[in-house]
Amino acid sequence: NVLFSEMYYTALMYFLFSLIPPRGTELLHLAVLHPKKLCVYSVSGTLGNVEHGNQYQIKLMYEHNLQRTACNMTHGPFGGVKGIL
């Protein structure tokens, strides 16, 4: 669903960019797991000089094609939760 994808992307970018200090550096990397590949992006920000605010860019740094369909990138008790299983 294209609308869901756009909403998910917007929410993810809002959350991610709220954590990034806009310094023009590329010290933050974001791994995105797609159904058939893993992509790593660098995220950089620059201070805004106008009322639009700060500007952020993502740049593809690495892409790895997977032989099988991906499921998730977590393992074990996510968030440190214990005794729920």
C-alpha positions in Angstrom: 0.0 0.0 0.0 1.6 3.2 -1.2 -0.2 5.5 1.4 0.9 3.2 4.3 4.5 3.2 3.0 4.6 7.0 2.8 3.1 7.4 6.3 5.6 4.8 7.7 8.5 6.6 6.0 7.4 10.0 7.2 7.0 8.7 10.8 10.4 7.0 10.7 12.1 10.1 9.3 10.4 12.3 12.0 11.6 10.0 14.8 15.1 9.6 13.4 15.6 13.3 12.7 14.4 14.3 16.1 17.5 12.4 17.5 20.1 13.9 15.1 22.0 17.1 15.9 22.3 19.0 12.6 26.1 19.4 12.4 26.8 18.4 8.8 28.4 15.2 9.8 27.8 11.7 8.6 28.3 9.8 11.9 24.8 8.3 12.1 24.0 5.3 9.9 20.6 3.7 9.4 20.2 0.1 8.4 17.0 -0.7 6.5 15.9 -4.3 6.0 13.9 -4.8 2.8 12.3 -8.1 1.8 15.3 -9.1 -0.5 18.1 -6.8 0.6 19.8 -4.9 3.4 20.7 -1.2 2.9 22.8 1.0 5.0 22.4 4.8 4.7 24.4 7.6 6.2 22.3 10.4 7.6 23.5 14.0 7.7 22.0 17.3 8.7 22.7 20.9 8.2 21.4 23.9 10.2 18.5 25.7 8.5 19.1 29.3 7.6 15.4 30.0 6.8 12.1 29.4 8.6 11.8 25.9 7.0 14.2 24.6 9.7 17.0 22.1 9.4 17.7 20.0 6.4 18.6 16.3 6.4 19.9 14.0 3.7 20.2 10.2 3.5 22.8 8.6 1.2 23.0 5.0 0.3 26.4 3.7 1.6 26.0 -0.1 1.2 23.5 -2.5 -0.3 23.6 -6.3 0.2 21.2 -8.6 -1.8 19.8 -11.5 0.2 19.3 -15.0 -1.1 16.1 -15.5 0.9 13.3 -13.3 2.0 14.1 -11.3 5.2 12.1 -11.5 8.3 13.5 -9.2 10.9 16.8 -7.9 12.4 16.1 -8.6 16.1 17.2 -11.6 18.2 16.5 -12.3 21.8 14.6 -10.2 24.4 14.0 -7.0 22.5 14.2 -4.0 24.8 15.5 -6.1 27.7 12.1 -7.6 28.4 12.4 -10.8 30.5 10.0 -13.6 31.4 7.3 -12.8 28.8 7.8 -15.9 26.6 
